[in-house]
Amino acid sequence: MSLMRQIFRSPFGSAILGGVVVALFGWMAIAAGWIGSEGDEATVSVSQPLATPVAANDEDSNTTVNEIYKRDGRGVGFVSAKRDGGGEGESLSPFGRPEGEGGTATGSGFLIDDEGHMITNSHVVDGSSEVEVTLGTADQSYPAEIVGNDPATDVALLKVDAPADQLHPLALADSSQAEVGDPVVAIGNPFGLDNTVTTGIVSAVQRQIQAPNGFSISSVIQTDAAINPGNSGGPLIDIEGRVIGINSQIQTGGSSGNVGIGFAVPINTAKDVVEQLKSGGEVRHAYLGISGGSITPDLAEALELPVDEGVLVNEVVKGGPADEAGLEGGDDSASIEGANIQVGGDIVVKVDGDAVSAMDEVIEAVNAAQPGDKMVLTVRRGESTKSISVELGVRPDSAEDTQSGPVGPPSR
């Protein structure tokens, strides 16, 4: 593997649904999500129930996929979102929204209470003038109000106007407890094929994907359960029938079909967003305002850096929190394997006293914080070590609003 691929490879390759590879070296903006992504989708597959029933709880010690489907499928909805100015059948954008000014997007959602509140993806309903939801296997569709949406986490909250006897909310799990190898079930409407169930396992945790507004979503769950267009917004369910994530994106690896790599926004992320949306408040996310890349021993040797790991600050957004605190970006450029990168900036080696070795760790720390929180960055600047206290700001509506230099979010 070449030096540049070792140093700056994307954490999940170059084909995640929703954009294109950002920078050759995997430069990412902290809380600005400059990550690579693009992709295609595949044919639907309906998996068989798990071969061996797994003990779930005292009440249901032999939970199978069939039983999970019967219990939870009633609370999963087929979401149809119309926009003014166009008809159905238009080509889809990478996030599943119709391109152009009009059209109809379809996706999935799931009920979370007996008041009719339903979670789906922001990219399914964003910009829609009318939303309808069909619940479970029912023939009747019901109007739904968009209570609010948060493009930064790709989470939207609907209020479905359906009779009380049609509302069957799903239980929500603690997604931080999900472990690699755990069996999971996805229920949704891929390609408009309603009430489809697929199965798989948790393939990885702590992934990062790009949100529709260009920022990063942290702690994402990777699964090999088949996910396709129309699954967006549907639940990823554990063996106890509880939701651990919201199916949102896939990676295709350049093929024309699903290759068993899907991503779900963790339900713990959605819980916080939903509470803010329910109260009518604006969803606010912390913002640091830098871009940079992970340091490896090979990069440290190539650039003669004073440390073997950490985060090299490429750019500091002018007027942003990091800029106000005095963090410095690169003031020179270097060419490695034919590509230019900004060098000479601060090197972040600790966040709030904890050592960091990769950009992902800094992004996750910022995403876990709130606007107004103080974050202490330990940085190497030349031969000296400094502690810089940053008061985190409020993340802009779009990563495009953070640009002050040559590195930017993916074009879409």
NUNUPA-465668 format. One line per 3 residues: number of its first residue (from 0); their letters; for each residue x, y, z of N, C-alpha, C. Coordinates in steps of 0.05 Angstrom, whole numbers, plus 5000, padded with zeros to 4 digits. Layout:
// residues N
NUM) a) X/Y/Z/X/Y/Z/X/Y/Z | ... $
// end
This chain:
// residues 412
0) msl) 5017/4976/5000/5000/5000/5000/5018/5025/5000 | 5012/5045/4984/5028/5069/4982/5027/5085/5007 | 5047/5102/5011/5048/5119/5035/5023/5136/5038 $
3) mrq) 5014/5148/5016/4991/5166/5017/4966/5150/5025 | 4963/5126/5015/4939/5110/5022/4940/5103/5051 | 4964/5097/5062/4967/5090/5090/4960/5114/5107 $
6) ifr) 4969/5137/5099/4967/5161/5116/4939/5172/5116 | 4928/5174/5093/4903/5190/5090/4880/5174/5079 | 4880/5148/5082/4858/5132/5071/4832/5139/5086 $
9) spf) 4810/5140/5072/4784/5144/5084/4778/5121/5103 | 4764/5126/5125/4758/5104/5143/4740/5083/5132 | 4727/5088/5109/4709/5068/5098/4709/5068/5067 $
12) gsa) 4730/5078/5056/4733/5077/5027/4721/5101/5013 | 4716/5097/4987/4709/5120/4971/4682/5119/4959 | 4664/5102/4970/4639/5099/4956/4615/5098/4976 $
15) ilg) 4615/5116/4995/4592/5117/5013/4571/5134/5001 | 4546/5124/5002/4524/5138/4990/4521/5166/5002 | 4522/5187/4984/4516/5213/4993/4536/5234/4985 $
18) gvv) 4556/5229/4969/4574/5249/4961/4598/5237/4947 | 4620/5252/4946/4644/5241/4933/4667/5244/4952 | 4689/5230/4946/4712/5232/4963/4721/5261/4965 $
21) val) 4727/5270/4989/4732/5298/4993/4760/5306/4985 | 4780/5296/4999/4807/5304/4993/4823/5278/4992 | 4844/5278/4976/4859/5253/4971/4869/5242/4998 $
24) fgw) 4874/5259/5017/4886/5250/5042/4866/5246/5064 | 4841/5247/5059/4822/5243/5080/4820/5266/5099 | 4826/5290/5090/4824/5313/5108/4794/5316/5115 $
27) mai) 4789/5322/5140/4761/5325/5149/4759/5349/5167 | 4737/5363/5165/4732/5386/5183/4719/5375/5209 | 4730/5383/5231/4719/5375/5256/4691/5387/5258 $
30) aag) 4672/5370/5263/4643/5378/5263/4635/5391/5238 | 4651/5387/5217/4643/5397/5191/4642/5375/5170 | 4649/5351/5178/4644/5327/5162/4655/5327/5134 $
33) wig) 4679/5336/5129/4689/5335/5102/4700/5307/5097 | 4681/5289/5092/4688/5261/5089/4680/5252/5061 | 4693/5231/5051/4686/5221/5024/4661/5204/5024 $
36) seg) 4645/5206/5002/4622/5189/5000/4610/5191/4973 | 4601/5168/4963/4585/5166/4939/4576/5138/4936 | 4558/5132/4917/4550/5105/4915/4526/5099/4899 $
39) dea) 4521/5073/4895/4498/5063/4881/4484/5043/4899 | 4461/5035/4890/4445/5016/4906/4440/4991/4891 | 4427/4972/4905/4425/4945/4893/4397/4934/4895 $
42) tvs) 4395/4909/4887/4369/4895/4888/4362/4888/4916 | 4336/4884/4920/4326/4877/4946/4331/4848/4952 | 4337/4842/4977/4338/4814/4985/4324/4811/5012 $
45) vsq) 4307/4790/5014/4293/4785/5038/4306/4761/5051 | 4318/4765/5075/4333/4744/5088/4315/4725/5103 | 4326/4701/5108/4312/4681/5124/4316/4688/5153 $
48) pla) 4298/4678/5170/4301/4682/5199/4328/4670/5209 | 4338/4681/5231/4362/4671/5242/4360/4641/5247 | 4382/4627/5242/4381/4598/5243/4375/4588/5271 $
51) tpv) 4386/4601/5291/4381/4593/5318/4368/4614/5334 | 4345/4609/5346/4332/4629/5363/4351/4638/5385 | 4350/4664/5392/4368/4674/5412/4351/4684/5435 $
54) aan) 4359/4678/5459/4344/4687/5483/4344/4717/5484 | 4320/4728/5487/4318/4757/5487/4312/4768/5515 | 4291/4758/5528/4284/4767/5555/4266/4745/5567 $
57) ded) 4258/4751/5592/4242/4731/5607/4215/4725/5593 | 4203/4746/5581/4177/4743/5569/4178/4728/5542 | 4201/4731/5529/4203/4720/5502/4231/4708/5498 $
60) snt) 4234/4683/5506/4261/4671/5506/4269/4659/5480 | 4251/4659/5460/4258/4647/5434/4250/4667/5411 | 4262/4691/5412/4255/4711/5393/4268/4704/5366 $
63) tvn) 4252/4702/5345/4262/4697/5318/4256/4722/5302 | 4266/4723/5278/4261/4745/5260/4231/4747/5254 | 4218/4725/5251/4190/4725/5246/4174/4738/5268 $
66) eiy) 4182/4732/5293/4169/4743/5316/4174/4773/5319 | 4199/4781/5313/4206/4809/5314/4190/4825/5293 | 4188/4813/5269/4173/4825/5247/4144/4829/5255 $
69) krd) 4132/4808/5266/4103/4810/5274/4099/4831/5295 | 4118/4833/5313/4114/4852/5335/4121/4881/5327 | 4143/4884/5312/4152/4911/5306/4143/4922/5279 $
72) grg) 4136/4903/5260/4129/4912/5234/4105/4930/5233 | 4086/4927/5252/4063/4944/5253/4070/4973/5258 | 4093/4978/5270/4100/5006/5276/4119/5018/5256 $
75) vgf) 4125/5004/5234/4142/5014/5213/4125/5025/5191 | 4131/5049/5182/4114/5062/5162/4128/5065/5135 | 4111/5065/5114/4120/5072/5087/4115/5102/5084 $
78) vsa) 4137/5117/5080/4135/5146/5080/4137/5156/5051 | 4117/5172/5043/4116/5184/5016/4116/5214/5020 | 4137/5228/5010/4140/5257/5013/4140/5271/4986 $
81) krd) 4121/5289/4983/4118/5303/4957/4129/5331/4959 | 4141/5340/4937/4150/5367/4935/4136/5381/4913 | 4131/5407/4915/4118/5422/4894/4135/5425/4870 $
84) ggg) 4122/5426/4846/4136/5433/4822/4144/5410/4804 | 4137/5385/4811/4146/5363/4794/4130/5338/4799 | 4134/5318/4783/4119/5293/4786/4137/5271/4796 $
87) ege) 4125/5248/4798/4140/5224/4807/4158/5214/4785 | 4176/5197/4792/4192/5183/4773/4218/5197/4765 | 4225/5219/4779/4249/5233/4772/4273/5217/4783 $
90) sls) 4297/5223/4771/4321/5209/4780/4327/5218/4809 | 4340/5200/4824/4345/5206/4852/4373/5217/4856 | 4375/5235/4876/4401/5245/4884/4414/5224/4901 $
93) pfg) 4440/5227/4908/4453/5207/4924/4440/5201/4950 | 4425/5220/4962/4412/5215/4987/4383/5206/4984 | 4375/5200/4959/4348/5189/4956/4327/5210/4950 $
96) rpe) 4334/5236/4949/4315/5256/4944/4313/5260/4914 | 4289/5266/4903/4286/5271/4875/4302/5295/4867 | 4316/5294/4845/4331/5317/4835/4311/5336/4822 $
99) geg) 4319/5362/4821/4302/5382/4809/4284/5394/4830 | 4263/5408/4821/4247/5424/4839/4223/5408/4850 | 4216/5386/4839/4193/5371/4848/4198/5342/4850 $
102) gta) 4176/5327/4854/4178/5298/4855/4169/5287/4881 | 4170/5260/4883/4162/5246/4907/4184/5228/4916 | 4191/5230/4941/4211/5212/4953/4197/5192/4970 $
105) tgs) 4206/5168/4970/4195/5147/4988/4217/5137/5006 | 4209/5130/5030/4227/5119/5049/4212/5104/5071 | 4224/5101/5094/4212/5087/5116/4213/5104/5141 $
108) gfl) 4199/5096/5161/4200/5109/5187/4189/5090/5208 | 4191/5097/5233/4180/5080/5254/4170/5097/5277 | 4148/5087/5289/4135/5101/5311/4150/5098/5337 $
111) idd) 4151/5120/5353/4166/5119/5378/4148/5124/5402 | 4122/5131/5398/4104/5135/5420/4075/5131/5410 | 4057/5131/5430/4029/5127/5422/4014/5153/5415 $
114) egh) 4030/5174/5412/4019/5200/5402/4022/5203/5372 | 4035/5184/5359/4039/5185/5331/4065/5196/5321 | 4084/5202/5340/4110/5212/5332/4126/5189/5318 $
117) mit) 4138/5196/5295/4152/5177/5279/4179/5188/5271 | 4200/5172/5273/4227/5180/5264/4231/5170/5236 | 4244/5187/5220/4253/5179/5193/4279/5195/5188 $
120) nsh) 4290/5192/5164/4313/5208/5156/4305/5236/5147 | 4322/5255/5153/4318/5282/5143/4317/5283/5113 | 4335/5267/5100/4337/5268/5071/4312/5257/5057 $
123) vvd) 4295/5242/5071/4271/5231/5060/4249/5253/5057 | 4248/5271/5077/4226/5290/5077/4234/5319/5074 | 4260/5325/5074/4269/5352/5073/4258/5366/5048 $
126) gss) 4246/5390/5051/4236/5405/5029/4208/5396/5019 | 4196/5378/5033/4170/5367/5024/4147/5385/5033 | 4127/5386/5016/4103/5401/5022/4080/5384/5033 $
129) eve) 4082/5358/5028/4061/5339/5037/4074/5312/5042 | 4067/5301/5065/4077/5274/5073/4054/5256/5081 | 4055/5232/5070/4035/5212/5078/4050/5187/5087 $
132) vtl) 4037/5172/5106/4050/5149/5118/4029/5126/5118 | 4038/5102/5109/4023/5078/5111/4036/5060/5132 | 4021/5052/5152/4032/5037/5174/4029/5007/5170 $
135) gta) 4051/4993/5174/4051/4964/5173/4039/4953/5147 | 4021/4935/5149/4009/4923/5125/3982/4935/5118 | 3975/4957/5131/3949/4970/5126/3947/4981/5098 $
138) dqs) 3923/4983/5088/3919/4995/5062/3915/5025/5063 | 3908/5035/5087/3902/5063/5090/3927/5079/5095 | 3929/5102/5082/3951/5121/5088/3941/5144/5104 $
141) ypa) 3958/5156/5120/3951/5178/5137/3969/5202/5133 | 3958/5226/5135/3975/5250/5132/3994/5252/5156 | 4017/5263/5151/4037/5267/5172/4048/5295/5171 $
144) eiv) 4052/5307/5194/4064/5333/5196/4093/5330/5202 | 4109/5347/5189/4138/5347/5195/4142/5365/5219 | 4147/5353/5242/4151/5368/5267/4177/5384/5265 $
147) gnd) 4197/5371/5253/4223/5384/5250/4243/5364/5238 | 4265/5375/5228/4286/5357/5218/4313/5369/5223 | 4333/5352/5225/4360/5360/5231/4379/5348/5210 $
150) pat) 4386/5363/5189/4404/5352/5168/4431/5344/5179 | 4439/5355/5202/4466/5349/5212/4468/5321/5223 | 4445/5309/5230/4445/5281/5239/4428/5264/5221 $
153) dva) 4416/5276/5201/4398/5262/5182/4375/5250/5196 | 4364/5264/5216/4341/5255/5232/4318/5274/5228 | 4294/5264/5223/4270/5280/5222/4249/5268/5239 $
156) llk) 4231/5285/5250/4209/5276/5267/4183/5283/5253 | 4166/5263/5250/4139/5266/5239/4118/5262/5261 | 4094/5273/5256/4071/5267/5273/4049/5256/5255 $
159) vda) 4044/5230/5257/4025/5217/5240/3997/5219/5251 | 3978/5228/5235/3951/5232/5244/3935/5206/5238 | 3939/5186/5255/3926/5160/5252/3911/5153/5278 $
162) pad) 3890/5136/5276/3875/5128/5300/3893/5114/5320 | 3886/5117/5345/3902/5106/5367/3907/5076/5364 | 3887/5061/5353/3890/5032/5351/3909/5024/5329 $
165) qlh) 3918/5044/5313/3937/5038/5291/3966/5046/5299 | 3969/5056/5323/3996/5066/5332/4009/5045/5350 | 4030/5033/5340/4045/5012/5354/4075/5020/5355 $
168) pla) 4082/5036/5375/4110/5045/5376/4130/5023/5382 | 4154/5027/5372/4176/5008/5376/4192/5017/5401 | 4203/4998/5415/4220/5004/5438/4248/5012/5428 $
171) lad) 4260/5031/5442/4287/5041/5434/4308/5030/5453 | 4330/5021/5442/4351/5009/5458/4372/5030/5464 | 4393/5023/5478/4417/5039/5483/4437/5031/5462 $
174) ssq) 4440/5047/5441/4457/5039/5418/4486/5037/5426 | 4494/5049/5448/4522/5047/5456/4529/5019/5465 | 4509/5002/5470/4514/4975/5478/4516/4955/5455 $
177) aev) 4511/4965/5430/4514/4948/5407/4542/4938/5403 | 4546/4913/5398/4572/4901/5395/4574/4887/5368 | 4599/4886/5358/4604/4872/5332/4596/4843/5335 $
180) gdp) 4581/4834/5316/4571/4806/5316/4543/4803/5326 | 4532/4824/5338/4504/4822/5347/4485/4819/5323 | 4465/4800/5325/4446/4798/5303/4427/4822/5302 $
183) vva) 4420/4830/5278/4402/4853/5274/4382/4847/5252 | 4360/4862/5253/4339/4860/5233/4332/4888/5223 | 4329/4890/5197/4321/4916/5184/4293/4912/5172 $
186) ign) 4275/4930/5178/4248/4930/5166/4244/4956/5151 | 4235/4954/5127/4231/4978/5111/4217/4973/5085 | 4221/4992/5066/4207/4991/5041/4227/4996/5018 $
189) pfg) 4246/4978/5014/4266/4982/4993/4253/4982/4965 | 4260/5002/4949/4250/5005/4922/4219/5004/4922 | 4207/5013/4943/4178/5013/4944/4165/4986/4951 $
192) ldn) 4182/4966/4956/4171/4939/4964/4166/4939/4994 | 4141/4945/5000/4134/4950/5028/4136/4925/5046 | 4141/4930/5071/4142/4909/5092/4163/4888/5086 $
195) tvt) 4186/4897/5077/4209/4879/5072/4226/4877/5097 | 4234/4853/5104/4252/4848/5126/4278/4836/5116 | 4300/4845/5126/4327/4834/5120/4341/4830/5146 $
198) tgi) 4360/4812/5146/4375/4806/5171/4405/4807/5166 | 4420/4809/5188/4449/4809/5187/4460/4812/5214 | 4483/4823/5216/4497/4828/5242/4507/4856/5243 $
201) vsa) 4514/4865/5266/4530/4889/5269/4558/4884/5260 | 4566/4896/5238/4592/4891/5226/4614/4908/5238 | 4607/4931/5248/4626/4949/5261/4611/4971/5275 $
204) vqr) 4624/4984/5294/4613/5007/5308/4633/5030/5306 | 4624/5053/5315/4641/5077/5315/4650/5086/5288 | 4633/5081/5268/4639/5091/5241/4630/5120/5239 $
207) qiq) 4639/5134/5218/4629/5161/5212/4619/5162/5183 | 4597/5177/5180/4586/5181/5153/4581/5211/5150 | 4576/5218/5126/4570/5246/5120/4540/5251/5120 $
210) apn) 4532/5272/5134/4504/5280/5135/4497/5296/5109 | 4471/5299/5104/4463/5314/5080/4474/5342/5078 | 4480/5355/5101/4490/5382/5100/4520/5384/5101 $
213) gfs) 4534/5360/5098/4563/5360/5095/4578/5356/5120 | 4565/5355/5143/4579/5350/5168/4581/5320/5174 | 4594/5314/5196/4599/5286/5203/4579/5275/5224 $
216) iss) 4570/5251/5220/4554/5237/5240/4572/5216/5253 | 4575/5216/5279/4593/5198/5293/4578/5174/5305 | 4594/5155/5313/4585/5131/5327/4565/5115/5311 $
219) viq) 4568/5116/5285/4549/5102/5266/4553/5072/5267 | 4531/5057/5265/4532/5028/5265/4534/5017/5237 | 4553/5000/5231/4555/4987/5205/4542/4960/5207 $
222) tda) 4527/4953/5186/4514/4927/5185/4515/4914/5157 | 4513/4888/5156/4512/4874/5130/4483/4867/5123 | 4463/4875/5139/4435/4871/5132/4430/4888/5106 $
225) ain) 4416/4876/5087/4412/4889/5061/4396/4915/5065 | 4407/4937/5056/4394/4963/5057/4395/4976/5030 | 4373/4986/5020/4371/4997/4993/4354/5022/4994 $
228) pgn) 4352/5037/4972/4335/5061/4972/4307/5053/4980 | 4295/5068/4997/4269/5061/5008/4271/5051/5037 | 4295/5039/5044/4300/5032/5071/4307/5056/5088 $
231) sgg) 4314/5078/5076/4322/5102/5090/4301/5110/5111 | 4310/5114/5135/4292/5122/5157/4280/5099/5172 | 4283/5075/5163/4272/5051/5176/4290/5042/5199 $
234) pli) 4279/5025/5216/4294/5016/5240/4314/4994/5235 | 4336/4995/5249/4354/4972/5252/4349/4962/5280 | 4342/4937/5282/4330/4926/5307/4348/4904/5318 $
237) die) 4351/4904/5345/4367/4883/5357/4350/4858/5361 | 4362/4837/5372/4348/4811/5375/4325/4812/5395 | 4325/4833/5412/4303/4836/5431/4280/4854/5420 $
240) grv) 4283/4861/5394/4262/4876/5382/4263/4906/5387 | 4286/4916/5396/4289/4944/5402/4306/4958/5381 | 4300/4983/5375/4314/4998/5354/4341/5007/5365 $
243) igi) 4362/5000/5349/4389/5010/5356/4399/5031/5337 | 4385/5034/5313/4395/5053/5294/4374/5059/5272 | 4379/5080/5257/4362/5088/5235/4377/5083/5209 $
246) nsq) 4368/5065/5193/4382/5058/5168/4383/5082/5149 | 4407/5089/5140/4410/5114/5126/4426/5113/5100 | 4448/5098/5099/4465/5099/5076/4477/5071/5071 $
249) iqt) 4487/5068/5047/4502/5043/5040/4528/5050/5026 | 4546/5031/5026/4571/5033/5011/4570/5011/4990 | 4577/5018/4965/4575/4998/4943/4601/4989/4932 $
252) ggs) 4623/5002/4938/4649/4994/4928/4651/4995/4898 | 4635/5012/4885/4637/5015/4856/4620/4995/4841 | 4607/4976/4855/4590/4957/4841/4563/4970/4836 $
255) sgn) 4546/4955/4822/4519/4965/4817/4498/4955/4837 | 4507/4942/4858/4488/4931/4877/4498/4933/4905 | 4480/4924/4923/4486/4924/4952/4508/4903/4957 $
258) vgi) 4529/4911/4971/4551/4892/4976/4553/4886/5006 | 4531/4891/5020/4531/4883/5048/4544/4902/5067 | 4545/4928/5060/4556/4948/5078/4536/4971/5080 $
261) gfa) 4522/4971/5102/4503/4993/5107/4509/5007/5132 | 4497/5031/5135/4503/5048/5158/4477/5058/5171 | 4476/5057/5197/4453/5066/5212/4461/5087/5232 $
264) vpi) 4446/5109/5232/4451/5130/5252/4443/5119/5279 | 4460/5121/5299/4454/5108/5325/4429/5121/5338 | 4412/5105/5350/4388/5115/5362/4393/5134/5385 $
267) nta) 4416/5131/5398/4422/5149/5420/4426/5178/5409 | 4437/5180/5385/4439/5207/5372/4411/5218/5367 | 4393/5201/5357/4366/5210/5350/4350/5218/5374 $
270) kdv) 4354/5204/5397/4339/5210/5421/4342/5239/5429 | 4366/5249/5429/4372/5277/5437/4359/5296/5417 | 4362/5290/5391/4351/5307/5370/4321/5308/5372 $
273) veq) 4308/5285/5376/4279/5284/5377/4268/5300/5400 | 4281/5299/5423/4271/5315/5446/4272/5345/5439 | 4293/5354/5426/4294/5382/5418/4273/5389/5397 $
276) lks) 4268/5371/5379/4248/5376/5358/4220/5376/5370 | 4215/5358/5389/4189/5356/5402/4182/5382/5416 | 4202/5394/5429/4197/5418/5444/4196/5443/5426 $
279) gge) 4199/5439/5400/4198/5461/5382/4223/5477/5381 | 4244/5468/5395/4269/5483/5395/4286/5477/5371 | 4305/5494/5366/4324/5490/5344/4346/5471/5353 $
282) vrh) 4352/5451/5336/4373/5432/5343/4400/5446/5339 | 4416/5446/5360/4442/5459/5360/4464/5439/5364 | 4485/5441/5348/4508/5423/5350/4533/5439/5355 $
285) ayl) 4552/5427/5369/4577/5441/5375/4594/5443/5350 | 4611/5463/5350/4627/5469/5326/4654/5479/5335 | 4675/5468/5324/4703/5476/5329/4714/5493/5307 $
288) gis) 4711/5484/5282/4719/5500/5259/4748/5497/5250 | 4756/5472/5246/4782/5467/5234/4780/5444/5214 | 4799/5441/5197/4802/5417/5181/4831/5406/5185 $
291) ggs) 4833/5381/5182/4860/5369/5187/4860/5340/5180 | 4881/5326/5187/4884/5298/5180/4900/5283/5201 | 4896/5257/5202/4909/5240/5222/4939/5237/5215 $
294) itp) 4955/5237/5235/4984/5233/5232/4991/5204/5237 | 5007/5192/5219/5017/5165/5223/5048/5167/5225 | 5061/5147/5234/5090/5147/5234/5102/5153/5207 $
297) dla) 5090/5143/5186/5101/5148/5159/5099/5177/5151 | 5076/5189/5158/5072/5218/5152/5091/5235/5169 | 5094/5227/5194/5112/5242/5212/5140/5242/5201 $
300) eal) 5148/5219/5191/5176/5217/5179/5178/5233/5154 | 5157/5231/5137/5158/5246/5111/5159/5276/5115 | 5145/5286/5135/5143/5315/5140/5161/5324/5163 $
303) elp) 5176/5305/5174/5194/5311/5196/5179/5325/5219 | 5157/5312/5227/5141/5323/5249/5152/5315/5276 | 5146/5330/5297/5158/5323/5323/5143/5301/5338 $
306) vde) 5120/5291/5327/5105/5270/5340/5098/5249/5319 | 5092/5224/5329/5085/5203/5311/5055/5199/5307 | 5039/5212/5324/5011/5210/5321/4997/5235/5332 $
309) gvl) 4972/5239/5324/4958/5264/5331/4942/5273/5306 | 4934/5298/5307/4919/5310/5285/4933/5335/5275 | 4941/5335/5250/4954/5358/5238/4933/5378/5228 $
312) vne) 4932/5402/5239/4912/5422/5232/4920/5434/5205 | 4903/5429/5185/4907/5439/5158/4898/5468/5155 | 4873/5473/5165/4861/5499/5162/4844/5506/5186 $
315) vvk) 4844/5531/5193/4826/5541/5214/4806/5560/5202 | 4781/5555/5206/4760/5572/5194/4761/5599/5206 | 4764/5619/5189/4766/5647/5198/4742/5655/5214 $
318) ggp) 4746/5666/5238/4724/5675/5255/4711/5653/5270 | 4719/5628/5267/4707/5606/5281/4718/5604/5309 | 4708/5585/5326/4717/5582/5353/4747/5577/5356 $
321) ade) 4757/5559/5339/4786/5552/5341/4803/5576/5333 | 4794/5592/5314/4808/5616/5305/4809/5636/5328 | 4785/5640/5341/4784/5659/5363/4801/5651/5386 $
324) agl) 4805/5625/5390/4821/5615/5412/4851/5616/5406 | 4858/5620/5381/4886/5622/5374/4899/5598/5361 | 4882/5578/5354/4893/5554/5340/4903/5563/5313 $
327) egg) 4925/5551/5304/4937/5559/5278/4936/5536/5258 | 4929/5543/5233/4930/5524/5211/4956/5525/5196 | 4958/5510/5175/4983/5509/5159/4988/5535/5144 $
330) dds) 5014/5542/5142/5022/5566/5128/5040/5559/5105 | 5043/5534/5099/5061/5525/5077/5048/5500/5064 | 5059/5491/5042/5049/5467/5029/5072/5448/5023 $
333) asi) 5065/5423/5022/5084/5402/5016/5071/5384/4996 | 5088/5372/4979/5078/5353/4959/5086/5325/4966 | 5066/5307/4969/5072/5279/4975/5058/5263/4954 $
336) ega) 5073/5247/4939/5063/5231/4918/5045/5247/4899 | 5054/5271/4893/5041/5288/4873/5018/5304/4883 | 5012/5302/4909/4989/5317/4920/4999/5338/4940 $
339) niq) 4987/5361/4939/4995/5383/4958/4978/5383/4983 | 4991/5386/5006/4977/5389/5031/4988/5413/5046 | 4971/5425/5063/4979/5447/5079/4994/5436/5104 $
342) vgg) 5017/5447/5109/5033/5439/5132/5041/5463/5148 | 5053/5458/5171/5062/5480/5188/5042/5488/5209 | 5018/5475/5210/4998/5482/5230/5003/5468/5256 $
345) div) 4986/5475/5275/4987/5462/5301/4981/5432/5298 | 4992/5416/5317/4986/5388/5319/4971/5382/5345 | 4946/5373/5342/4930/5367/5366/4938/5339/5376 $
348) vkv) 4947/5338/5401/4955/5312/5412/4937/5303/5435 | 4921/5321/5446/4903/5314/5468/4878/5331/5466 | 4855/5319/5474/4830/5334/5477/4820/5330/5505 $
351) dgd) 4818/5351/5520/4810/5350/5548/4827/5330/5564 | 4853/5329/5558/4871/5312/5572/4874/5284/5562 | 4857/5276/5543/4858/5249/5532/4873/5250/5505 $
354) avs) 4893/5232/5502/4909/5231/5478/4891/5224/5454 | 4897/5236/5431/4883/5230/5407/4903/5221/5386 | 4896/5201/5370/4914/5192/5349/4902/5194/5321 $
357) amd) 4877/5202/5320/4864/5203/5293/4843/5225/5293 | 4837/5235/5269/4817/5256/5266/4790/5247/5276 | 4783/5221/5272/4758/5211/5280/4753/5217/5310 $
360) evi) 4773/5214/5326/4770/5217/5355/4764/5246/5362 | 4775/5265/5348/4770/5293/5353/4741/5300/5344 | 4734/5290/5321/4707/5295/5311/4686/5284/5330 $
363) eav) 4691/5260/5340/4672/5248/5359/4670/5264/5385 | 4693/5275/5394/4692/5291/5419/4676/5316/5414 | 4679/5329/5391/4663/5353/5386/4634/5347/5383 $
366) naa) 4627/5325/5369/4599/5318/5365/4586/5311/5391 | 4601/5302/5411/4590/5294/5437/4586/5318/5455 | 4597/5341/5448/4595/5365/5465/4571/5382/5457 $
369) qpg) 4567/5403/5472/4546/5422/5467/4557/5450/5461 | 4543/5466/5445/4553/5494/5441/4556/5508/5468 | 4578/5522/5470/4584/5536/5495/4602/5521/5514 $
372) dkm) 4605/5494/5509/4624/5479/5525/4652/5488/5520 | 4669/5485/5540/4697/5491/5537/4712/5465/5531 | 4730/5466/5512/4746/5443/5504/4775/5452/5505 $
375) vlt) 4791/5436/5519/4820/5443/5521/4835/5425/5502 | 4849/5438/5483/4865/5424/5463/4895/5427/5471 | 4908/5404/5473/4937/5404/5477/4950/5402/5450 $
378) vrr) 4966/5422/5442/4977/5422/5415/5008/5425/5416 | 5020/5414/5396/5049/5419/5391/5051/5440/5370 | 5066/5461/5377/5072/5482/5358/5102/5486/5357 $
381) ges) 5114/5476/5335/5143/5476/5334/5154/5458/5355 | 5172/5469/5372/5184/5453/5393/5169/5455/5420 | 5148/5472/5421/5135/5476/5446/5107/5462/5447 $
384) tks) 5097/5458/5471/5071/5446/5475/5053/5467/5489 | 5029/5471/5479/5011/5491/5489/4984/5479/5496 | 4970/5490/5515/4942/5483/5521/4925/5507/5513 $
387) isv) 4906/5501/5495/4889/5522/5484/4860/5515/5491 | 4847/5533/5506/4819/5529/5513/4801/5542/5492 | 4783/5526/5481/4765/5535/5460/4736/5533/5471 $
390) elg) 4721/5555/5468/4692/5554/5473/4678/5546/5447 | 4666/5523/5447/4654/5513/5423/4630/5530/5415 | 4628/5534/5389/4606/5550/5378/4583/5534/5369 $
393) vrp) 4565/5546/5354/4542/5533/5343/4548/5526/5314 | 4545/5501/5306/4551/5492/5279/4534/5507/5258 | 4546/5516/5237/4531/5528/5215/4511/5508/5203 $
396) dsa) 4492/5519/5188/4472/5502/5175/4484/5483/5155 | 4506/5491/5142/4518/5474/5121/4548/5476/5123 | 4562/5454/5116/4591/5455/5115/4601/5475/5095 $
399) edt) 4585/5481/5075/4593/5501/5055/4596/5529/5068 | 4582/5534/5090/4584/5560/5103/4610/5563/5119 | 4626/5542/5121/4651/5543/5137/4675/5548/5121 $
402) qsg) 4673/5550/5094/4696/5550/5077/4711/5576/5079 | 4738/5574/5082/4755/5597/5082/4781/5591/5067 | 4782/5568/5054/4806/5560/5040/4800/5541/5018 $
405) pvg) 4821/5528/5007/4817/5510/4984/4804/5484/4990 | 4803/5476/5015/4791/5450/5021/4762/5454/5028 | 4745/5438/5015/4716/5442/5020/4702/5416/5022 $
408) pps) 4676/5417/5028/4660/5393/5030/4655/5381/5002 | 4646/5357/5001/4641/5344/4975/4620/5359/4959 | 4624/5361/4933/4604/5373/4916/4582/5352/4911 $
411) r) 4557/5361/4909/4535/5343/4904/4517/5356/4883 $
// end
